[in-house]
Amino acid sequence: MTDTALPSRLALWAGTLLLALAYLIPGLTGHDPWKQDEAYSFGIIYNMATTGDLVVPTLAADPFMEKPPAYYITAAGLVRLLHGYLPAHDAARLASGLYLALAFLFTGLMARATWGEGRGLIGVIALIATVGLIVSGHFMITDTALTAGMAMACYGLLRTRIDHWGGFWLGTGAGLAFMSKGLLVPGILGISVVLLALFRDWRSWTYVKALLVAALAALPWLLIWPTALYLRSPELFHLWFWDNNFGRYLGFSELGPPTVHLFWLQTVPWVTFPVLPLALWSLWSKRQTAFGNPGVRMALVVSVVGWGVLFGSSTARELYTLPLLPLLAVLAAGALERLPRPVVTFSYWFSAGLFGLLS
């Protein structure tokens, strides 16, 4: 690295870090719970913090078995840790900031492993700019932990072709995703693990050994809480495992908002803006080399499987797209410098005018 390159690299790191902090911190504290999601989430967290029961989430006096308790346990721990320093609801919401920071970290690591030095920061900036994350990222919701788990697992999945650490991150990320919202994301990752074996980069004993490490890393996440829940109440275990996983997805339990006609067609364009068009541009502008890139292959496989599973669900909310946004940000990081100059100029002045007016 030359002497002239060093300040620019340090400036880019510092600028990205400051931008990430400026994105993460405002909105986490200083206000009451927003909307229905935060109201019921805080009720569960408050009960967990006051009773110490980490097995059965409860809302008022009733068991709330929609989701496993990883996010609620984290938030309840912050409530107890910061008691006397922050109001309980503000302390609880810091869990979202913590999990978003993890999502940024592993998105950056993925983008760097995919495209090379310096691209990790661009991937983080692309994720920060995404409308879907801007709308929902600061809510007190389990989807932030799910997004962190997905980003971690996908980084591990990319590394499984070269070392065992990939297996550790894959298993830990899949376990965190499972303990955040159930079987959906681990199912997406499981299908992707099988499909990636079709590519030469993953057809090796290194991949097989990494998957064994992943299984070992995931076991505590997959077994400890479900076992404790079953020992506490087989009925509640059945309610969570069957009704709130398979029943919610297939529609026979009538839980969650049902998918309405054209919902995803209307939702995907805005919730994925601008990373989806940037990802498509990146793939097009680097089409001669991109599809031979292992990181691109991994991101495309997981994305195709993930969106396919999402579109097939009987329930639909824009929140459900959050764990798939880091993969689009990784793809978008490949060719931002190749954007046509008129597009860059228009984007700059439009953003400056719009957000200047709003502020």
N, C-alpha and C positions, 0 to 999 in steps of 0.2 A: 504494500500500500504506500503510495507516495505521500509526501508532506502536504500536498494540496488536497488529496483525497480525504485525509484524516479529519479535518474540521467539518467537511461536508457530511461525512458519515456520522460523526458525533452529533452534528446539528440535526440530522434526520432522526437519529435515535431519541434525542432529547425532545424534538418537536412531536414525535409520535407518542412518547410517554406523556408529555403534557396534554396532548390532545385526548389521549385515553383517559387520563385523570379528570380532565375537564368534562368529558362525557359521562364518566362513571359517578362522580361524587354529587353534582347537583341533582336534586330530585330524590335522593335517597332519604333525606331527613327533612324535618321542618314542616311536615303536613300530616294530616290524619290519613287513615287508609282510604285509597281510591277505589271506587266501584265495588262490584260484588266480589270479584276474585280476591281482592285484598281483605275485604271484610271477613269472609269465611276463613281465609288463610290465617289471619291474625288470631281469630278465635281458636283455631286448632293450636297455633304456636303458644298462645297464652296459657291454654290448658296444659300443654306439655311442660311449659316452664314452671308452672305452679304445682302440678301434681307429680312431676318426675316420671310419668308413665311414657316410655319411649316405644312401646309396642303397639298400642291401640290409639290412633289419633281420634280425638273426640271433639265434637262441636257442640257447645253447651254440655248436655249430659249424654249425647247420642254418639255412638261410634260413627266415624266418617272414613269409609273404606275405599274411597275412589282412588287414592294414590298411596304408595309406600312413603315412609316418613323421612327420607334423607334430608330434604329441604327443611322440613319442620324441625327436625332435630338440630340442624345447623342454626336456624334462626332462634330456637329456644335457648341454645347455648349462648348465643350473642346477647339475648335478653338478660340472662342471668349474669353474664360476664360484665355487661355495661350497665347493670342496675345502679341507679344513682347518678349516672353520667348522661344517659339519653332516655327519653320516653320509650316505653316498651315497644311501641309500634315502629319507631325510628330505628331502634337497635335491631329489631327483627328484619327490617327491610335491607339492612347492610348485607344480609346473606345473598341478596340478588347481586349486589355489587361484587361480592367475593366470587360468585360463580361466573359473572360476566368477565371478570378479570382472568379467570381460568380459561374461558372460551377464547378470549383475545390471545392469550399466551399460546395455546395449542393451535389456533388458526394461523398465527405467525410462524410457528414451527413447521406446520404443514406446508405453507406457502414457500418457505425457504427451502425445505426438502424437495419441493416440486420444481421450483424455477431457479433456485440458486440464491447467492448472497444478495441481500438487500430487498428481496421480494417478500420476506416475511412482514416487514413493516408496511409494505403496500397492501398486503392481504388484510392486516389489522385495520388500516384506514378504510379499505373497501367495506369491511364488515361494520365499522362504526357508522358509515354513511347510509347503511341500508334502512329503508323506511320501516320495515317490519320490526326491526330491533329498536328503532327510535320510539315506535308506538308502545311497545310492550316490555322493553328491556328493564325498566326501573320498577315494574310492578312486583309486589310480594307474591310471586307465583313459582310453582315448582318447575315451570318450563325453562327458567334460567339454569337450574341445576341440570336439567335434561340436555340443554344445549352445550354446557360444559362437558358433560359426559360423552356426548357425540363427538365433539371436537377432539377430546383426548383419545377416544377409541379410534377415530379415523387416522390421527397421527400415528398411533401404534400400528394400525393396519398397514400403513405405508411403510413402516420400518420392519414389519415382520419378514420381509424378503431378505433382510440383511443381518439382523441380530435378534437376540432374545429379549432385549429391552422393548422391542416392538410388541412382543407378547404381553409384557407387563402392562404397558399403557393401554393396549387393546382390552385386556381383561378388566383393568381397573376402571376404564372409561365405560365399558359395557355394564359393569356392576353399578357404577354411579347412576347411569341412565336407568337401569332397572329399579334401583332404590328411589329414583326420583318420580317415575311415572309408569312403571310396570313393564310389560313385555314387548311393547311396540318397537322401540329402538333396538333392544337386543335382538328382536326378530329380524329387523332390517340388516343389522350387522351380521347375523348368522347366515342369511341368504347371500350377502356380499362376500363373506369368507369363502363360501363354496364357489361362487362365480369367478372370483379372482384366481382360483386354482387353474382356470382355463388359460391364463396368460403365463408366458415363459418365465417372467420375473418371479412369480410365486410358486412355480413348480419345482420345489427343492426341499431337501430335508431340513434346511434352515427354517422354512415356512412351517413345516410340520412341528418342529421342536418349539417354535415360537407360539404356535397355537396351543401346545400343551402347557406352556408357561401362562398363556392367556387364560386357559381353563382354571389353573390353580389360582391365579390372581383374582378371578371372578368368583370363585367358590364362596369366600366369606360373605360377599355381597348378596349372592343368590340364596344362601342357606340360612344365615343366622336369623334375620328378621322373619322370613316366612315360617321357619321352624318355631320360633318363639310365639308367633301369632297362632299357629295351629295348636300348640300346646295350651295356649290361653283359651282359644275358642275355635273349634273346627268350623262352626257356622260362619263366623266372621272371616275365616280363611277362605271358605267357599265363596262368600259374598265378594271378597276382593279378587280372588284368582279367577273365578269363572264369570261372574256378572260384570265386574268392572274392567276386565281385559277382553275376553272373547265376546261377552254379551254386548259391551259398548261398541266394539269394532263391527260385529256382525249385525247389531241392531235388535237382537231379541230381548235385551234387558231394558230397552227404551231409556237409556241414560245418555245425557249430553245432548247438545243441539243437533238435530238431524241435518244431513246434507240436503240442501235445496238445489233446485235446478239452476245450473250455470254459476253456482257459488264460487267454485275454484277458477272458472274462466274470468270472473269479475275480480277475484281476490289476488291471484298470483301476480298480475302485472304490477300492482302497487306495492304489495308486501315484499316483493323481491327487487324492487327498484333501488339503486341502479345496478346491483351486482349481476342480475340475470342478463340484461343486454351487454354488460361489460364482459361477462363470461363467454357469451356467444361470440362477441367480437374477438376475444382472446383466442378462442378455438379456431375461428376463421382466419385470422391474420397469421397464426402460427400452424396452420393446418398441415404443413409439410413435415413438421417435427412433433407437434403436440400429442398426437394420438399414440406415438411410441414412448411418451413420457410416462413412467410408472405412476407418478403422482396424479397426472391427468386421468389415467385409466382408473385408478382407485376412486378419485372424486366422481367420475362419471358413473361408475358401477354403483356406488353407494347412493348417488343422487337419483339415478333411474329407478333403482329398487325403492328408495325412500319415497319419491313422488308417486310411484305406482301404488305403494301400500297406502299412502295418504289419500289418493284419489279413490281407492277402493273402500275406504271406511264409510260406515253408516252415519258417523258424526263428523262435523266439520266446524272448525274455528280457525281464524287466521293465526292464533297462537301456535297451532300445531306445526306451522312451517318453521318455527325458530330453530330447531336442531339441524335443519337442512341449509340454513343460510351460511354457516362457515365454509361449507364445501363450495358454494357458489363464489364466495369471496376468494377462496384459493384459486379457482379457475380464473377469476377476474384479474388476479394479480399478474398474470402472464404477459400482458401486452398493453398496459395502459399508456405506455410511452408511444405507442403506434397509433393512437387515436388521431383521426384527421384534425388538422388545426382548426377548421371552422367549428367542429363539435366542441373542442376544448374552449375556444373563445366564447361560444354561446353559453356553455355550461358555467363558465366563470361569471359572466355578467348576469346571467339569470339567477344564479345562487346569491351573488352579492346583492342584487336588487331585491329578491324575494326575502331573504333573511334579514337584510338591512331594514326593509319595510316592517317586517314582523317585530324586530327588536325595537 
